[in-house]
Amino acid sequence: MIMLTVTTLVNAQNTSSVEQVVIGGMLATISLIISLSMAEVLVESKWWNKWASNTLEICNTPLLVVFAAIVAFKVL
């Protein structure tokens, strides 16, 4: 009885962790898409300058790393 309870609790925690990772991955992917779309739109506008370019690059770099990790884990 105790072992069954422990196993159930462990499985519930793992499911919760997996769901959190999936939600975090979705948020990172959506953020990356929005950020890259903003960069494409801003390139053609009068507000595009070195500061805007650097800011979007700084924001996109970690998101690209997370996206690459998601793709790598899906492939493996």
trRosetta pair geometry for C-beta under 8 A, 3 or more apart (Angstrom, degrees):
i j d omega theta_ij theta_ji phi_ij phi_ji
1 4 5.9 -55 -151 33 28 113
1 5 6.6 27 152 -17 62 106
2 5 5.6 -55 -152 36 34 113
2 6 6.4 33 152 -18 67 106
3 6 5.7 -53 -146 37 33 111
3 7 6.2 34 154 -19 66 107
4 7 5.8 -54 -145 38 29 112
4 8 6.3 31 154 -20 63 107
5 8 5.7 -55 -148 36 29 113
5 9 6.4 27 155 -17 63 106
6 9 5.8 -56 -149 37 30 110
6 10 6.3 29 154 -18 65 107
7 10 5.8 -54 -146 37 30 110
7 11 6.3 28 156 -17 64 108
8 11 5.9 -56 -146 38 29 109
8 12 6.3 30 155 -20 64 107
9 12 5.7 -54 -146 35 31 112
9 13 6.4 29 156 -18 64 105
10 13 5.9 -56 -150 36 31 109
10 14 6.4 30 153 -18 65 106
11 14 5.7 -54 -146 36 32 111
11 15 6.4 34 156 -20 65 105
12 15 5.9 -53 -148 35 30 112
12 16 6.5 32 153 -19 63 107
13 16 5.6 -55 -150 36 33 113
13 17 6.4 33 153 -19 66 106
14 17 5.6 -54 -147 36 33 111
14 18 6.3 33 155 -19 66 105
15 18 5.8 -53 -147 36 31 110
15 19 6.3 31 154 -19 64 107
16 19 5.8 -55 -149 36 30 111
16 20 6.4 31 152 -21 63 105
17 20 5.6 -53 -150 34 32 113
17 21 6.5 32 153 -18 65 104
18 21 5.7 -54 -150 35 33 110
18 22 6.4 33 152 -19 66 106
19 22 5.6 -53 -147 36 33 112
19 23 6.3 31 155 -17 66 106
20 23 5.8 -54 -146 38 30 109
20 24 6.2 31 154 -18 64 108
21 24 5.6 -55 -146 39 30 112
21 25 6.2 33 154 -21 64 106
22 25 5.7 -54 -148 36 30 112
22 26 6.4 30 153 -19 64 104
23 26 5.7 -52 -148 35 32 111
23 27 6.4 32 153 -18 65 105
24 27 5.7 -54 -147 37 31 111
24 28 6.3 32 154 -19 65 106
25 28 5.7 -54 -146 37 31 111
25 29 6.3 30 156 -18 65 107
25 66 7.3 -169 -121 162 63 106
25 70 5.0 123 -146 -107 118 130
26 29 5.8 -56 -146 38 30 110
26 30 6.2 27 157 -16 66 108
27 30 5.8 -55 -143 40 29 109
27 31 6.1 31 156 -20 64 109
28 31 5.7 -55 -145 38 28 112
28 32 6.3 32 154 -22 63 106
28 63 5.7 176 -171 -139 85 79
28 66 4.3 -89 -178 117 152 143
28 67 6.5 -160 132 -61 109 72
28 70 7.3 172 82 -36 129 136
29 32 5.7 -52 -148 34 30 113
29 33 6.5 31 154 -18 63 104
29 67 6.1 111 -99 -105 73 97
29 70 7.0 -64 -64 48 109 169
30 33 5.7 -52 -149 35 32 112
30 34 6.4 29 154 -16 65 107
31 34 5.8 -56 -146 39 30 109
31 35 6.0 29 157 -19 66 111
31 63 5.7 -133 101 -117 104 136
32 35 5.8 -57 -142 40 28 110
32 36 6.1 23 161 -14 65 109
32 60 6.8 92 -135 -139 77 75
32 63 4.1 173 -84 154 94 126
32 64 6.7 129 -130 -69 127 54
32 66 7.8 -156 -51 69 128 105
32 67 5.5 16 -46 -53 171 135
33 36 6.1 -58 -144 40 25 105
33 37 6.2 27 155 -20 62 110
34 37 5.7 -57 -147 37 29 113
34 38 6.3 31 154 -21 64 104
35 38 5.7 -51 -148 33 31 112
35 39 6.5 33 152 -21 62 103
35 56 6.3 158 -179 -154 95 89
35 59 5.5 -149 -140 117 141 119
35 60 5.3 -179 129 -84 134 86
35 63 6.4 130 36 37 149 164
36 39 5.5 -49 -149 33 35 115
36 40 6.6 36 152 -19 65 102
36 60 6.6 94 -71 -119 77 126
37 40 5.8 -53 -151 34 33 111
37 41 6.4 28 153 -14 66 107
38 41 5.8 -59 -147 40 32 108
38 42 5.9 25 158 -16 68 114
38 56 6.8 -157 97 -116 106 127
39 42 5.9 -59 -139 42 26 107
39 43 6.5 42 158 -38 62 99
39 56 4.7 141 -89 166 105 153
39 60 7.3 -4 -42 -56 146 142
40 43 6.0 -42 -152 12 28 116
40 44 7.9 10 158 -3 54 101
41 44 6.8 -74 -172 39 35 98
41 45 6.8 27 144 -25 70 116
42 45 5.2 -61 -145 31 45 116
42 47 6.1 -70 -151 82 95 98
42 48 5.0 136 150 -81 82 93
42 52 5.9 -135 157 159 142 139
42 56 7.4 178 55 -47 145 151
43 48 5.4 80 -127 -106 27 155
44 48 7.4 97 25 -19 16 141
45 48 5.6 127 65 -23 72 93
47 52 6.3 105 136 -61 84 156
48 52 5.5 -117 -135 73 46 141
48 53 7.0 63 -171 -53 84 90
49 52 5.4 96 48 12 64 100
49 53 7.0 -121 102 -5 33 95
50 53 5.6 -58 -148 38 30 115
50 54 6.2 26 158 -16 67 108
51 54 6.0 -58 -146 39 28 107
51 55 6.2 28 156 -21 64 109
52 55 5.8 -54 -144 36 29 112
52 56 6.3 23 161 -12 64 108
53 56 6.3 -62 -149 40 25 103
53 57 6.2 24 154 -19 63 112
54 57 5.5 -57 -144 38 31 113
54 58 6.2 33 157 -21 66 104
55 58 5.9 -54 -149 34 28 109
55 59 6.5 22 154 -13 63 108
56 59 5.6 -56 -146 41 34 110
56 60 5.9 30 157 -20 69 112
57 60 5.8 -57 -138 39 28 108
57 61 6.4 41 162 -37 63 101
58 61 6.3 -43 -149 14 26 115
59 62 7.6 -69 -173 35 32 94
59 63 6.9 17 148 -6 66 120
60 63 5.5 -71 -151 47 40 111
60 64 5.8 43 155 -26 78 106
61 64 5.8 -54 -146 33 27 110
61 65 6.7 28 155 -18 62 104
62 65 5.5 -52 -150 34 38 114
62 66 6.4 37 152 -18 68 103
63 66 5.7 -51 -148 37 34 111
63 67 6.2 36 152 -20 66 106
64 67 5.5 -52 -143 38 32 113
64 68 6.2 35 155 -20 65 104
65 68 5.8 -52 -147 36 29 111
65 69 6.5 31 152 -19 63 105
66 69 5.6 -54 -150 36 32 112
66 70 6.4 36 151 -22 65 103
67 70 5.6 -50 -149 32 33 113
67 71 6.5 31 153 -15 65 104
68 71 5.8 -54 -148 38 32 110
68 72 6.2 34 153 -21 66 108
69 72 5.6 -53 -143 37 31 113
69 73 6.3 26 159 -15 66 107
70 73 6.1 -59 -147 39 27 105
70 74 6.3 27 154 -19 64 108
71 74 5.7 -56 -146 36 31 111
71 75 6.3 28 156 -18 65 107
72 75 5.9 -57 -148 37 29 109
72 76 6.3 16 158 -8 65 109
73 76 5.9 -56 -137 45 32 102
